[in-house]
Amino acid sequence: MEESIAGFKQRGSWGDIVEHGERISRALRDAGVEGEAFEAWDEWRPKAHETLGEDVEEKTAEQASISEGPGEREGKDPEEDIKSAGEKLTESYEKVEEGDNDGALQRWQDSIDYATRAADSAGRKAIRTVEDTVYRKVMTQLAPYYFDNELISANIQRSSRGGETEFVFEVNVNDDELKEEVSDRLAAYDDEVDRWHVDTEKQVETAEAVEGAEFSSPDNEGSSKSTRN
């Protein structure tokens, strides 16, 4: 592993970069990191049973998409919120006729809130449509395998050298103090563990049957060798 101001970089086989991601997740857990940002990273990082050109690319497209708005998180379509806005506006008129100005004002504000939420949901859906088209037709040709949130920034590159496929997996912890702690823990793992074992069990026979991957036997030292295209 190479360490620099840009993060922690690992070169090698698919097994090597899978182990690199697992080490970083373990270091973050041991440092007490949890929550949505960590779960998003832990879901995106490459797994032994996955492929780069399908699984990781698909997860990249999903995480790169604009997040859900308040209405979407509640499972409301824009049309539902527009209907609710109209109902609240009608109630506001009724309250005015009843002389209940406070009630009318509240219903009017509720109507505005529903209309705003509907516009937000519709706008986000439109943006996602554009994002998906741009990502799949453009970004997959430029930088298809990346991850970015407040906790982690990461990218995977694939190259061929001498007829063999090599992967480069670079991961940066965005908080400097946390990155220093992760660095210390990664160094400790190297000192304390002769060979890192990835938590996710490798489905060796399945991978060989489906993709023609070749894995080193458990008696051999070093990481499992495979090509994930």
C-alpha positions in Angstrom: 0.0 0.0 0.0 1.2 3.5 -0.8 0.2 6.4 1.5 0.2 10.1 0.6 -1.7 13.3 1.2 -4.2 12.0 -1.5 -5.0 8.9 0.6 -4.3 5.2 0.7 -3.5 3.6 -2.6 -3.4 -0.1 -3.4 -2.2 -1.7 -6.7 -2.7 -5.3 -7.6 -5.3 -8.0 -8.4 -9.0 -7.8 -7.7 -8.3 -9.7 -4.4 -5.8 -7.0 -3.4 -8.2 -4.1 -3.8 -11.0 -6.0 -2.1 -8.8 -6.5 0.9 -7.7 -2.9 0.8 -11.3 -1.7 1.1 -12.0 -4.2 3.8 -9.0 -3.1 5.8 -10.1 0.6 5.6 -13.7 -0.4 6.7 -12.3 -2.3 9.6 -10.1 0.6 10.6 -13.0 3.0 10.5 -15.1 0.6 12.6 -12.3 0.2 15.1 -12.1 4.0 15.3 -15.8 4.2 16.2 -17.1 5.4 12.9 -20.7 4.5 12.1 -23.8 6.0 10.6 -25.2 6.7 7.1 -21.9 7.9 5.5 -20.0 4.9 6.7 -22.8 2.5 5.6 -22.8 4.1 2.1 -19.0 3.6 1.8 -19.2 0.1 3.1 -21.9 -0.8 0.6 -20.0 0.8 -2.4 -16.5 -0.7 -1.8 -15.7 -3.6 -4.0 -16.5 -7.1 -2.8 -14.9 -10.4 -3.6 -18.0 -11.8 -5.4 -18.5 -8.6 -7.5 -17.3 -7.4 -10.9 -15.9 -3.9 -11.6 -17.7 -3.3 -14.9 -21.1 -4.3 -13.6 -21.6 -4.2 -9.9 -19.2 -1.4 -8.9 -20.3 0.7 -11.9 -23.9 0.2 -11.0 -23.3 1.2 -7.4 -21.4 4.3 -8.6 -24.3 5.4 -10.7 -26.7 5.0 -7.7 -24.5 6.9 -5.2 -23.7 9.7 -7.6 -27.4 10.4 -8.2 -29.0 13.4 -6.4 -30.4 12.4 -3.0 -34.1 12.1 -2.2 -36.1 15.2 -1.1 -38.5 15.3 1.9 -41.5 14.3 -0.1 -39.7 11.3 -1.7 -38.5 10.1 1.7 -42.1 10.0 2.8 -43.1 8.1 -0.3 -45.2 11.0 -1.8 -45.5 11.6 -5.5 -45.5 15.2 -6.7 -49.1 14.7 -7.8 -50.2 13.7 -4.3 -48.6 16.9 -2.8 -50.2 19.1 -5.5 -53.6 17.6 -4.5 -52.9 18.2 -0.8 -51.9 21.8 -1.6 -55.2 22.4 -3.4 -57.1 20.9 -0.5 -55.3 23.1 2.1 -55.9 26.1 -0.1 -59.7 25.4 -0.2 -59.7 24.9 3.6 -57.9 28.3 3.9 -60.8 30.0 2.0 -63.3 28.3 4.2 -61.5 29.5 7.3 -61.6 33.1 6.0 -65.4 32.8 5.5 -65.7 31.5 9.1 -63.7 34.5 10.4 -60.9 32.2 11.6 -57.9 34.2 10.3 -55.3 32.3 12.2 -56.7 29.0 10.8 -56.8 30.4 7.3 -53.2 31.5 7.6 -52.1 28.1 8.8 -53.9 26.3 6.0 -52.5 28.7 3.5 -48.9 28.0 4.8 -49.6 24.3 4.6 -50.7 24.7 1.0 -47.4 26.5 0.2 -45.4 23.8 1.9 -47.1 21.0 -0.1 -46.7 22.9 -3.4 -43.0 23.6 -2.6 -42.4 19.9 -1.8 -44.1 18.8 -5.0 -41.9 21.1 -7.1 -38.8 19.8 -5.2 -39.7 16.2 -5.9 -40.4 16.8 -9.5 -37.2 18.7 -10.0 -35.1 16.0 -8.4 -36.7 13.3 -10.6 -35.9 15.4 -13.7 -32.3 15.9 -12.6 -31.9 12.2 -11.9 -33.0 11.4 -15.5 -30.4 13.7 -16.9 -27.7 12.4 -14.5 -28.4 8.8 -15.4 -28.1 9.6 -19.1 -24.9 11.6 -18.7 -23.3 9.1 -16.4 -24.0 6.1 -18.5 -23.1 7.7 -21.8 -20.2 10.0 -20.7 -18.9 9.4 -17.3 -18.5 5.6 -17.7 -16.0 6.4 -20.4 -14.0 8.8 -18.2 -14.2 7.9 -14.5 -16.8 5.2 -14.0 -15.7 3.9 -10.6 -15.7 6.5 -7.9 -17.3 7.3 -4.6 -17.6 10.5 -2.7 -19.3 11.6 0.5 -18.4 13.6 3.7 -16.5 10.6 5.0 -14.7 9.0 2.1 -13.5 9.9 -1.4 -12.4 6.9 -3.5 -11.8 5.8 -7.0 -10.8 2.6 -8.8 -8.8 2.4 -12.1 -8.1 -0.6 -14.2 -5.1 -1.0 -16.5 -3.3 -3.8 -18.4 0.4 -4.4 -18.1 2.1 -7.2 -19.9 -1.2 -8.8 -20.8 -2.3 -8.9 -17.1 -5.0 -6.7 -15.6 -4.0 -4.5 -12.7 -6.3 -2.4 -10.5 -5.5 0.7 -8.6 -7.7 1.6 -5.7 -7.2 4.9 -3.9 -9.2 5.8 -0.8 -9.0 9.1 1.1 -10.5 9.8 4.5 -11.7 13.4 4.3 -11.2 14.3 8.0 -7.5 14.7 8.6 -7.5 13.6 12.2 -9.6 10.5 11.4 -7.3 9.8 8.4 -4.3 9.8 10.8 -6.0 7.4 13.1 -6.9 5.1 10.2 -3.3 5.2 9.0 -2.1 4.1 12.4 -4.6 1.3 12.5 -3.7 0.1 9.0 0.0 0.0 10.1 -1.0 -2.0 13.2 -2.9 -4.5 11.1 0.2 -5.1 9.0 2.3 -5.7 12.1 -0.2 -7.9 13.9 -1.7 -10.0 11.1 0.4 -12.2 8.8 -2.3 -12.3 6.2 -5.5 -10.3 6.1 -8.7 -12.3 5.6 -11.6 -10.5 4.0 -14.8 -10.7 6.0 -16.9 -11.6 2.9 -16.3 -15.3 2.0 -14.9 -15.7 -1.5 -17.1 -17.8 -3.7 -14.1 -19.3 -5.5 -15.8 -22.1 -7.3 -18.7 -19.9 -8.5 -16.3 -17.2 -9.7 -14.2 -19.7 -11.6 -17.2 -21.2 -13.3 -18.7 -17.9 -14.3 -15.7 -15.8 -15.1 -12.8 -18.1 -15.5 -11.0 -16.5 -12.6 -8.0 -18.2 -11.1 -7.4 -18.1 -7.4 -4.3 -19.2 -5.5 -4.8 -22.1 -3.2 -5.2 -21.5 0.6 -1.7 -22.9 1.1 -0.1 -20.2 -1.0 0.9 -16.9 0.4 -0.3 -13.6 -1.0 -3.7 -12.4 -2.1 -6.1 -14.3 -4.3 -5.5 -13.5 -7.9 -8.4 -12.8 -10.2 -9.5 -10.5 -13.0 -12.7 -8.6 -12.6 -13.7 -6.9 -15.8 
